[in-house]
Amino acid sequence: MQRIPPVDPATLEGEIAEAYRNSPSGDNNFFRLQAQAPTAFWALRPFFRAIFAELQLDPFDRELVVLLVAALEGGAYEWMQHEVIGASMGITRAQMDALKAGQLTSPLFTPKQQALLAFAKQAVEDVRVDDPTFAAAHAHYGHRELVETLYTIGCYMMLARISEVARLELDAPTGINSLRAAEAEVKARREAEAEARAAAG
């Protein structure tokens, strides 16, 4: 049974109420659960958008990391949402099964992906990443991408704790709608900025 109930939408006010009404994920349990802490949730929304649409880290690799974190942390809600997102990016069922089973050196993953997954696993389980594992990941990923990977890991470790401590009930996998909305928002903003620069000459 859920221990922390989602907020009643009728009690939402101001910007967060407007965001709920226009949420691409619809009547999402996790939105309303996070709204129990409205100031923190509102402050984190740009961060979530950055994770979804503004990283240098390849989106396919980001989703591998998200799924691995969900598997390691037992984040059922995050796994359910990102199964759909990952599949939309071409992550196969066999790769997802390998992530769940901890088979991170499977030939289903490229050597580059294996290095990133080993890096992510150590960061989740041990906090610190040993020198050989760091060097193997850094052979394929720059410092920015590695720090973005750590931000992604931290984000989904936090979300797993919110959902699992609350015993959040699963609902429809609508996270992909939030992903597409974030991508579209960032694309539109970049196009507007490019037009403004061109107009300024």
C-alpha positions in Angstrom: 0.0 0.0 0.0 1.3 3.5 -0.9 2.7 5.2 2.2 2.9 8.8 0.8 -0.1 9.7 -1.2 0.1 11.8 -4.4 -1.2 15.3 -4.0 -4.8 16.0 -4.9 -4.6 18.0 -8.1 -7.4 20.3 -6.7 -5.0 21.5 -4.1 -2.2 22.5 -6.5 -1.7 26.2 -6.9 0.2 28.7 -9.1 2.9 27.5 -11.5 2.9 23.9 -10.4 -0.9 23.7 -10.9 -0.4 25.1 -14.4 2.4 22.6 -15.1 0.2 19.8 -13.9 -2.6 20.8 -16.2 -0.2 21.0 -19.2 1.9 18.0 -18.2 2.8 15.8 -21.2 2.6 12.8 -18.9 -1.0 13.5 -18.0 -2.3 12.4 -14.6 1.0 10.9 -13.5 1.3 9.5 -10.0 5.0 10.5 -9.8 4.3 14.2 -10.6 1.7 14.3 -7.9 4.0 12.5 -5.4 6.8 14.9 -6.0 4.4 17.8 -5.6 4.3 16.9 -1.9 7.5 18.9 -1.8 6.5 21.6 -4.3 9.4 24.0 -3.9 12.0 21.3 -4.3 10.1 19.7 -7.2 9.7 23.0 -9.0 13.4 23.8 -8.6 14.3 20.4 -10.0 12.2 20.6 -13.2 14.9 22.4 -15.3 17.4 19.8 -14.1 15.1 16.9 -15.3 14.8 18.7 -18.6 18.6 19.0 -18.9 19.0 15.3 -18.2 16.4 14.5 -20.9 17.4 16.9 -23.6 20.6 18.9 -23.0 23.4 16.5 -22.2 26.4 15.9 -24.4 26.2 12.2 -23.4 24.5 10.2 -26.1 20.8 9.6 -25.3 21.2 5.9 -26.0 24.0 5.6 -23.4 22.1 7.8 -21.0 19.2 5.4 -21.1 21.5 2.4 -20.5 22.7 4.2 -17.4 19.2 5.0 -16.2 18.0 1.5 -16.7 21.1 0.1 -14.9 20.5 2.5 -11.9 16.8 1.4 -11.8 17.9 -2.2 -11.8 20.6 -1.7 -9.1 18.4 0.4 -6.9 15.2 -1.7 -7.3 13.4 1.4 -8.7 10.3 -0.3 -10.2 8.6 2.9 -11.3 11.7 4.2 -13.0 12.4 0.9 -14.7 8.8 0.7 -16.0 9.0 4.2 -17.4 12.4 3.8 -19.0 11.7 0.4 -20.5 9.5 2.3 -22.9 11.9 5.2 -23.4 14.8 2.8 -23.9 12.9 0.7 -26.4 12.1 3.9 -28.4 15.8 4.5 -28.7 16.6 1.0 -29.9 17.6 -0.7 -26.6 16.6 -4.3 -27.1 14.8 -6.6 -24.7 17.9 -8.7 -24.5 20.0 -5.7 -23.5 17.4 -4.8 -20.8 17.4 -8.4 -19.5 21.2 -8.3 -19.4 21.2 -5.0 -17.4 18.7 -6.5 -14.9 20.9 -9.6 -14.6 24.0 -7.6 -14.0 25.6 -9.0 -17.2 27.4 -5.7 -18.1 30.2 -7.4 -20.1 27.7 -9.1 -22.4 28.6 -8.9 -26.1 25.2 -7.3 -26.4 27.0 -4.1 -25.4 29.9 -2.5 -27.2 33.2 -2.1 -25.4 32.4 1.6 -25.0 29.1 0.8 -23.4 30.6 -1.9 -21.2 33.1 0.7 -19.9 30.4 3.2 -19.1 28.2 0.6 -17.4 31.1 -0.6 -15.2 31.8 3.1 -14.3 28.1 3.6 -13.5 27.9 0.4 -11.4 30.9 1.3 -9.3 29.6 4.9 -8.8 26.2 3.5 -7.6 27.5 0.7 -5.4 30.8 2.0 -4.1 30.6 5.8 -4.5 34.2 6.0 -5.6 35.3 4.6 -9.0 38.7 2.9 -9.1 41.5 4.0 -11.4 41.2 1.2 -14.0 37.5 1.6 -14.3 37.7 5.3 -14.6 40.5 5.1 -17.2 38.5 2.6 -19.3 35.4 4.9 -19.3 37.6 8.0 -19.9 39.1 6.3 -23.0 35.7 6.7 -24.6 34.0 9.6 -22.8 35.2 13.1 -22.1 35.1 14.7 -18.7 31.9 16.5 -19.4 30.2 13.2 -20.4 31.4 11.5 -17.3 30.2 14.2 -15.0 26.8 14.2 -16.9 26.7 10.4 -16.3 27.2 11.1 -12.5 24.4 13.7 -12.6 22.2 11.2 -14.3 23.1 8.5 -11.8 22.4 10.8 -8.9 19.1 11.9 -10.3 17.7 8.4 -10.7 19.1 7.2 -7.4 17.1 10.1 -5.9 13.9 9.3 -7.9 14.2 5.6 -6.9 14.3 6.5 -3.3 11.3 8.8 -3.6 9.2 6.2 -5.4 10.3 3.2 -3.3 10.0 4.9 0.1 6.5 6.1 -0.8 5.7 2.7 -2.3 4.4 4.5 -5.4 1.9 2.6 -7.3 2.7 1.9 -11.0 0.6 3.7 -13.6 0.8 4.2 -17.3 4.3 4.5 -18.8 4.0 8.1 -19.9 7.5 9.2 -19.2 8.3 9.1 -23.0 5.8 12.0 -23.4 7.9 14.1 -21.0 11.0 13.1 -22.9 9.6 14.2 -26.2 8.2 17.4 -24.7 11.6 18.3 -23.2 13.4 17.6 -26.6 10.9 19.7 -28.4 11.2 22.6 -25.9 15.0 22.6 -26.1 14.9 22.4 -29.9 12.5 25.3 -30.2 14.6 27.4 -27.8 17.8 26.7 -29.7 16.2 27.6 -33.0 14.9 30.8 -31.6 18.3 31.7 -30.2 19.9 30.9 -33.6 17.3 33.2 -35.4 18.0 36.0 -32.9 21.8 35.7 -33.5 21.3 35.7 -37.2 19.0 38.8 -37.0 21.6 40.6 -34.8 24.0 40.1 -37.7 
